[in-house]
Amino acid sequence: MTTTVNAATFRAEADHLFRLANVDYRACVSASEVDCWKDTAARALDEAKGLECRRATAYDRERFAKAIAAVTARLVEADTRIAQLKVPRNVKTVHNYPSLASLRGRIPTLCYGEAIRVRGNQTDFTAASVVGYALECDSDAYDAVLRNEELKGRTHWFNANATVLSANKAVMERYAARRAGATVLALGDNVIFEGRVFRLISAPNGNVELCRLTPDEVAALINSHLPGPETERTPGAT
């Protein structure tokens, strides 16, 4: 059965399919999660194949076809990944390193494209990553990270923003609003960025770099934020 939708819905469905293939699939860490993803992806794929948009441009249709192909390819490889995940592995690290969930709300969590200001630094920055850029370009984010790491490149960084000086009031208002809404950090702060933990360090020419913490450093940071045992109250004490 064919369902006719408007152009905005058609494009949003392509975005949804790309996220299923590039983000949700790679977020699965167990065989049961991949199996659940398969059910969700299969339903989404069936619904997408029944969509039609009379106002879609040639670019929209090409992008939609690529999104369907991406999910289809993931479904083909999902069974192999499930089999790999079922192979017993050394789970020692799972017990040694608690979940990052205990850090959320305690240290900042950054998003791709977020405006950043660093105390004592006159330059404004924008949070950037290989994953965010790949998703913007309809590429496979996971494969992009692997290629980047093989080349010893950075996966997450801060882009220094240009200072804006304009006689146009609207331009300056947008610039001021972005600065006012920026996340304010300091050198030495730890942040969560796309599931990884980084520390802000100084770089040449007034720049700021993200230094990824090692698993041991992340574990120590998590343990330092875990609530300790309650102190016993002495009867009669206030």
PADRENSE-662448 format. One record per residue (C-alpha): residue in three letters; y, x, z. Coordinates in steps of 0.001 Angstrom, whole numbers, plus 524288, in hexadecimal, padded with zeros to 5 digits. Layout:
+-----+-------+-------+-------+
! res ! north !  east !    up !
+-----+-------+-------+-------+
! Ala !     Y !     X !     Z !
...
+-----+-------+-------+-------+
end
This chain:
+-----+-------+-------+-------+
! res ! north !  east !    up !
+-----+-------+-------+-------+
! Met ! 80000 ! 80000 ! 80000 !
! Thr ! 80D4B ! 80551 ! 7FC0E !
! Thr ! 818F9 ! 80434 ! 8051B !
! Thr ! 8269A ! 805F2 ! 7FF86 !
! Val ! 83022 ! 80D17 ! 80860 !
! Asn ! 83DFC ! 81228 ! 80745 !
! Ala ! 84147 ! 82060 ! 8047A !
! Ala ! 84440 ! 823BA ! 812AC !
! Thr ! 836F7 ! 81ED0 ! 8173B !
! Phe ! 83039 ! 825DB ! 80C04 !
! Arg ! 83693 ! 832D1 ! 80FC2 !
! Ala ! 833FC ! 830B1 ! 81E31 !
! Glu ! 82596 ! 82EA8 ! 81B4E !
! Ala ! 82534 ! 83B9B ! 813FE !
! Asp ! 82B60 ! 8422C ! 81FE3 !
! His ! 8211D ! 83BBB ! 82890 !
! Leu ! 815F7 ! 840B2 ! 8201B !
! Phe ! 81B58 ! 84E8E ! 81FD7 !
! Arg ! 81C8C ! 84E5F ! 82EAD !
! Leu ! 80E93 ! 8498D ! 82FE2 !
! Ala ! 809C9 ! 854AF ! 82750 !
! Asn ! 8127F ! 85FBF ! 82C07 !
! Val ! 81572 ! 85CC7 ! 83A43 !
! Asp ! 80C2E ! 852DD ! 8403F !
! Tyr ! 80000 ! 858EC ! 83A49 !
! Arg ! 80339 ! 8668A ! 83F54 !
! Ala ! 806B0 ! 86113 ! 84CB4 !
! Cys ! 7F881 ! 85CFE ! 84ED3 !
! Val ! 7F19C ! 86692 ! 857DE !
! Ser ! 7E457 ! 86018 ! 85987 !
! Ala ! 7D9E9 ! 859F6 ! 850FC !
! Ser ! 7DC95 ! 84C79 ! 856B8 !
! Glu ! 7EB26 ! 84DB3 ! 85391 !
! Val ! 7E847 ! 85179 ! 84572 !
! Asp ! 7DED4 ! 8460C ! 8447C !
! Cys ! 7E959 ! 83CDC ! 84990 !
! Trp ! 7F2F8 ! 842D9 ! 83FF6 !
! Lys ! 7E97C ! 8400C ! 834D6 !
! Asp ! 7E973 ! 83180 ! 83815 !
! Thr ! 7F843 ! 8310F ! 838C5 !
! Ala ! 7F9FE ! 838E0 ! 82C42 !
! Ala ! 7F011 ! 830AC ! 824C5 !
! Arg ! 7F726 ! 8241A ! 82881 !
! Ala ! 8045E ! 829D7 ! 824F8 !
! Leu ! 7FF03 ! 82EA3 ! 817F4 !
! Asp ! 7F968 ! 82147 ! 81482 !
! Glu ! 8065F ! 81AC3 ! 817A2 !
! Ala ! 80E23 ! 824DD ! 80FFE !
! Lys ! 805C8 ! 8236C ! 803D7 !
! Gly ! 80953 ! 8150D ! 80390 !
! Leu ! 8180B ! 8173A ! 803C7 !
! Glu ! 820B2 ! 8159E ! 7F7EF !
! Cys ! 82F65 ! 817AD ! 7F68D !
! Arg ! 8367B ! 8136C ! 7EA49 !
! Arg ! 842AF ! 81B27 ! 7EDCD !
! Ala ! 83BB8 ! 827EA ! 7F0CF !
! Thr ! 84071 ! 83372 ! 7E8D3 !
! Ala ! 83781 ! 83D08 ! 7E1E5 !
! Tyr ! 839C6 ! 8469C ! 7ED21 !
! Asp ! 83608 ! 83C14 ! 7F70F !
! Arg ! 82956 ! 8393C ! 7EFED !
! Glu ! 825EC ! 8479A ! 7EE8C !
! Arg ! 82882 ! 849F3 ! 7FD09 !
! Phe ! 82093 ! 83DE6 ! 800BF !
! Ala ! 81523 ! 842A5 ! 7F880 !
! Lys ! 815D2 ! 8500B ! 7FF12 !
! Ala ! 815AE ! 84990 ! 80C6B !
! Ile ! 80982 ! 841B3 ! 80903 !
! Ala ! 802FD ! 84DFD ! 803B8 !
! Ala ! 80652 ! 8556C ! 81036 !
! Val ! 80000 ! 84B32 ! 81908 !
! Thr ! 7F442 ! 84A1D ! 80FF0 !
! Ala ! 7F237 ! 858D6 ! 81092 !
! Arg ! 7F2F5 ! 858A4 ! 81F70 !
! Leu ! 7E8C6 ! 84DD4 ! 81FFF !
! Val ! 7DFB0 ! 85614 ! 817A4 !
! Glu ! 7E0D6 ! 861DF ! 820B8 !
! Ala ! 7E0C8 ! 859EB ! 82D58 !
! Asp ! 7D1E1 ! 85974 ! 82E6D !
! Thr ! 7D115 ! 8684D ! 82D4D !
! Arg ! 7DB60 ! 869C0 ! 837D3 !
! Ile ! 7D437 ! 8604C ! 840C5 !
! Ala ! 7C7D9 ! 8685F ! 83F4F !
! Gln ! 7CF72 ! 874C5 ! 84282 !
! Leu ! 7D591 ! 86EAD ! 84E88 !
! Lys ! 7C847 ! 86A7B ! 8539C !
! Val ! 7C37F ! 87891 ! 853EF !
! Pro ! 7C37C ! 87D1E ! 86236 !
! Arg ! 7CE3E ! 886B7 ! 86526 !
! Asn ! 7D302 ! 88EA4 ! 8709B !
! Val ! 7DB25 ! 884BC ! 87828 !
! Lys ! 7DFE1 ! 88E6B ! 88253 !
! Thr ! 7EDA6 ! 88E6A ! 87CCE !
! Val ! 7EE2A ! 87F9C ! 87DB0 !
! His ! 7EC41 ! 8805A ! 88C56 !
! Asn ! 7F561 ! 88BF3 ! 88E05 !
! Tyr ! 800FA ! 88648 ! 886DB !
! Pro ! 8057E ! 878CA ! 88B4D !
! Ser ! 80C00 ! 86F35 ! 8820B !
! Leu ! 819FF ! 870EB ! 87D90 !
! Ala ! 81C1B ! 862F3 ! 88220 !
! Ser ! 81FA4 ! 86829 ! 88F9B !
! Leu ! 82B26 ! 86F70 ! 88980 !
! Arg ! 830EF ! 86407 ! 88220 !
! Gly ! 83D0D ! 85F48 ! 888F3 !
! Arg ! 83DCE ! 86C1A ! 8907D !
! Ile ! 84194 ! 874FC ! 88533 !
! Pro ! 8488D ! 870CC ! 878A2 !
! Thr ! 8409D ! 86BCE ! 86D16 !
! Leu ! 846FF ! 86EE8 ! 86011 !
! Cys ! 845AA ! 86834 ! 852E5 !
! Tyr ! 84769 ! 86D67 ! 84526 !
! Gly ! 855A2 ! 86C42 ! 840FE !
! Glu ! 85AC6 ! 86AC2 ! 84EE1 !
! Ala ! 8685B ! 8700C ! 851C6 !
! Ile ! 8683B ! 87B0E ! 85BD6 !
! Arg ! 872FB ! 881A9 ! 863B0 !
! Val ! 87053 ! 88DBF ! 86BED !
! Arg ! 878D3 ! 89080 ! 877BE !
! Gly ! 881A7 ! 89C45 ! 875C5 !
! Asn ! 87F93 ! 89C0E ! 86700 !
! Gln ! 88A3D ! 8971D ! 85DE8 !
! Thr ! 88094 ! 89465 ! 852EC !
! Asp ! 879F3 ! 88731 ! 85165 !
! Phe ! 86BC2 ! 886D9 ! 84D0D !
! Thr ! 861D9 ! 87DAB ! 846E3 !
! Ala ! 8537D ! 87DB3 ! 84ADE !
! Ala ! 84B0D ! 880CD ! 83EFB !
! Ser ! 83C90 ! 88290 ! 83C49 !
! Val ! 83292 ! 88481 ! 83192 !
! Val ! 82C5B ! 8776F ! 83516 !
! Gly ! 83914 ! 86FD0 ! 83432 !
! Tyr ! 83CDA ! 87601 ! 8274B !
! Ala ! 82F47 ! 873A0 ! 82190 !
! Leu ! 82FA8 ! 86537 ! 82547 !
! Glu ! 83D0E ! 863C6 ! 81F16 !
! Cys ! 83784 ! 86984 ! 81284 !
! Asp ! 82B21 ! 8611F ! 812BC !
! Ser ! 822C4 ! 86D4F ! 814D9 !
! Asp ! 8170D ! 86F82 ! 81D95 !
! Ala ! 81D4E ! 8738C ! 82A69 !
! Tyr ! 810E9 ! 87947 ! 8304D !
! Asp ! 80E16 ! 881CB ! 82475 !
! Ala ! 81C55 ! 8861D ! 8242E !
! Val ! 81B56 ! 88AEE ! 83239 !
! Leu ! 80EAE ! 8923C ! 82F58 !
! Arg ! 81493 ! 898FE ! 8237D !
! Asn ! 820B8 ! 89C90 ! 82B27 !
! Glu ! 81903 ! 8A241 ! 83684 !
! Glu ! 81063 ! 8AA14 ! 82D3A !
! Leu ! 81CDD ! 8B045 ! 827DF !
! Lys ! 8218A ! 8B2FF ! 835D8 !
! Gly ! 82CFF ! 8A9E9 ! 833A9 !
! Arg ! 833D6 ! 8A16F ! 83DA4 !
! Thr ! 82F95 ! 8934D ! 83F0B !
! His ! 83AF2 ! 88EB1 ! 84796 !
! Trp ! 848E9 ! 8939F ! 8483D !
! Phe ! 8574A ! 88FFD ! 84A22 !
! Asn ! 86023 ! 88F7A ! 83E3E !
! Ala ! 86E1E ! 8938B ! 8410A !
! Asn ! 8779A ! 88914 ! 83C6B !
! Ala ! 88447 ! 88BC4 ! 8354B !
! Thr ! 890E6 ! 88886 ! 83C68 !
! Val ! 897CA ! 87D02 ! 8362A !
! Leu ! 8A67D ! 87D09 ! 833FE !
! Ser ! 8ABA4 ! 871CF ! 82BE7 !
! Ala ! 8B7ED ! 869C4 ! 82A21 !
! Asn ! 8AF14 ! 85E08 ! 827E9 !
! Lys ! 8AF08 ! 85634 ! 8348B !
! Ala ! 8A1E2 ! 84FB6 ! 831BE !
! Val ! 89B4A ! 85CDE ! 82F78 !
! Met ! 8A096 ! 86253 ! 83C3B !
! Glu ! 89C81 ! 85612 ! 843A0 !
! Arg ! 88E80 ! 8576D ! 83EAF !
! Tyr ! 88E96 ! 865D8 ! 84255 !
! Ala ! 893DF ! 862F3 ! 84FED !
! Ala ! 889E9 ! 85810 ! 85200 !
! Arg ! 87EA4 ! 8610B ! 84E64 !
! Arg ! 88390 ! 86B95 ! 857B4 !
! Ala ! 88561 ! 861AF ! 86299 !
! Gly ! 8777A ! 85CB1 ! 860E3 !
! Ala ! 87133 ! 86A23 ! 86058 !
! Thr ! 866E7 ! 86E5E ! 86A24 !
! Val ! 86CCE ! 878D4 ! 872EE !
! Leu ! 863CF ! 88426 ! 8766E !
! Ala ! 86513 ! 891DA ! 87C0D !
! Leu ! 85EC6 ! 89EE4 ! 87908 !
! Gly ! 85202 ! 89FEB ! 8808D !
! Asp ! 84F75 ! 8913D ! 88007 !
! Asn ! 841CE ! 88CC0 ! 87C51 !
! Val ! 84067 ! 881AA ! 8727B !
! Ile ! 8357E ! 879CB ! 86C2D !
! Phe ! 836BB ! 8794D ! 85D65 !
! Glu ! 82C1F ! 87254 ! 8557B !
! Gly ! 8218C ! 874BA ! 85FA3 !
! Arg ! 824D6 ! 8830E ! 861EA !
! Val ! 82C5B ! 8891C ! 86D27 !
! Phe ! 83741 ! 892C7 ! 86A63 !
! Arg ! 8414C ! 89A7F ! 87218 !
! Leu ! 84F26 ! 89C5D ! 86D16 !
! Ile ! 852AF ! 8AABF ! 86BA5 !
! Ser ! 85EC2 ! 8B1C3 ! 866CB !
! Ala ! 85ED3 ! 8B71E ! 858E8 !
! Pro ! 86853 ! 8BFF5 ! 8518C !
! Asn ! 8755E ! 8BAC4 ! 84C72 !
! Gly ! 87639 ! 8AFE5 ! 85665 !
! Asn ! 869BE ! 8A940 ! 851D2 !
! Val ! 85F2B ! 8A330 ! 85A3C !
! Glu ! 8508A ! 8A472 ! 857C7 !
! Leu ! 844DD ! 89CA6 ! 85C6D !
! Cys ! 83A67 ! 8A539 ! 8629C !
! Arg ! 82D56 ! 89E49 ! 86377 !
! Leu ! 826CA ! 89F00 ! 870CC !
! Thr ! 818DD ! 8A427 ! 871B9 !
! Pro ! 80E1E ! 89B1E ! 876E0 !
! Asp ! 80E97 ! 8A214 ! 8840B !
! Glu ! 81D57 ! 8A06B ! 884CA !
! Val ! 81C27 ! 8920A ! 8814D !
! Ala ! 811B5 ! 89032 ! 88BC3 !
! Ala ! 81A4A ! 896CF ! 895F3 !
! Leu ! 825D0 ! 88E5D ! 891F5 !
! Ile ! 81DBC ! 881F5 ! 892C1 !
! Asn ! 81834 ! 885A3 ! 8A009 !
! Ser ! 825E2 ! 88874 ! 8A519 !
! His ! 829CA ! 87A8A ! 8A199 !
! Leu ! 81DC2 ! 873CC ! 8A721 !
! Pro ! 82053 ! 86C46 ! 8B3B8 !
! Gly ! 81B17 ! 87350 ! 8BFBE !
! Pro ! 8132C ! 86D38 ! 8CAC3 !
! Glu ! 81A95 ! 8643C ! 8D3CD !
! Thr ! 81EF1 ! 86A64 ! 8E088 !
! Glu ! 81916 ! 8641B ! 8ECA7 !
! Arg ! 82301 ! 85DB3 ! 8F55E !
! Thr ! 822EF ! 86115 ! 903AD !
! Pro ! 82222 ! 854AC ! 90BD7 !
! Gly ! 82F8F ! 8511D ! 9109C !
! Ala ! 83658 ! 85A23 ! 90708 !
! Thr ! 841A4 ! 854C6 ! 8FF23 !
+-----+-------+-------+-------+
end
